[in-house]
C-alpha cells in the first residue's frame, strides 16, 4: 500500500491569531510554517510538536467565512501521558470545557474534550 500515515488535519478558522494562540499556548504546539495562497486570500499555518514530522495541524484562514457552529472538523485529538494531570492543568487556564470530567471508554482509553476558538472540539486522550 502506498499510504504511510496521516500527514495533517486542516481546520478552517475565523480568527487566525486566536487559533494560533490556543494551539500554541493551551495545547503546546509550535508554529512550523505559515504562508498565504490564492493571491493572499487564504493563510495557512502548520503546527506540530518538537520539530517532528509526525501529524501536523493546519489552520486555514480565509475562503468561506460561513463556518458551521462546530467548525469544519468534528474533533482533533492530542495524545497525553497523564490525562488527570492534563485535565487539571487546563482547568487552571481560560478554556471552555465540553466534558465535566475525564471519561473512560469501553476499551479502557481515557479522554476529555474542550472547545477551540472556532468551537471545534479538541480531545485530550490517553491510551
N, C-alpha and C positions, 0 to 999 in steps of 0.2 A: 504494500500500500504506500502511496506517495505522501499522504498526510502524516506529519510527525507529531504535532502538538497544537494546541490553541495558541495563537500568537498574541492577539489583543482583543479587547472588548471596547466598542465605541459607544459613548453616551452623548446624546445631544444635551447641551446645557444652555441656559438662558443668560447666565452671568459667569463668564469665564473666570474672573478673579475670585468670586465667591467659591466656585468649584475647585479652583487650584488651591485656595486656602484650606478648604475642607479636606481634600485628599492629601495635601502635604502636612498640615498641622494636626489634623484629627487622626487620619489613617496612618500617616508616617511614610508616605510615598515621596519619591524625589522626581522632579521635573527632568526628563531626559532630553526632550526636544520640543520645540514649538515653532510653527511656521504657518503662513497663510497660503490658501489655494483659491482658485476661481476668481482671479484678479483681486484678491484681498477680501472677498466677500465671506470667506469661511476661514476660521482659525482652528488649527489642530494642535493639541497639546498632548504629548505622550508622557505617561508617568510609570515608574517602576520601583523596584526595591534594590538597593545596594549595587547599582550598576549592572544588575543581572539582565540577561537576555530572556528570562522567563516571561510569562504572560504579562503584557502591559495593559494599562488603561488609557484609552484615547478619548479625550474630551473634545467634542465637536461644537464649535460656537459659530452661529450664522446659519444661513439657509432658511429652513422652515421655522418661523418663530412660534408656531402653534403647537406647543408641546402638550401631550396629554397630562392629566394630573399626576400620574405615576412615572413620568419620564418615558423614554423610548425603550428602556430595558427593564424587565421585571425586577432583577436584582443583580448585584455584583457581590461575590463572596471573598473574604480575606481569611486565610488560614492563620490561626494563632496558636501559641504554645500553651497558654493558660487562660481559658475562657472566663473564669471568675475574675482573674486579675484584670483582664481587658474590660470586662463589664464595669468593674469598679473604677478603672481609670477614666472611662468615657463618662461615667456618672458625675465626675468632677468637672467636666467640660460642658460648654453650651451646645449640647447635642440633643436632637429630638428623638427619643426612643420610641420604637414601634413595639418592642417587647417589654413586658413588665419585669421579666426575669430571664435567666438563662434557661433554655428548654433542652430536654434530652429527647432525641429522636429514637424511633424504634430500633435502629441499628447501633445505638449507644453513642453516636456522634452528638455533640452539643453545639448550640448556636443561640444567637440573638440578633435582632435587626434594629438599625437606626435609619434615620431619613437623611439623605443628602440634600444639598442646596436646591435641587430641582425636584424634590420629593421622590427621587429614586430610592429604592430600598437597598440598603447596604448591610450585608450579612457578615458577622464575625463568627468563625466556625472552628471547632476543634474536633479532630478525628479521635 
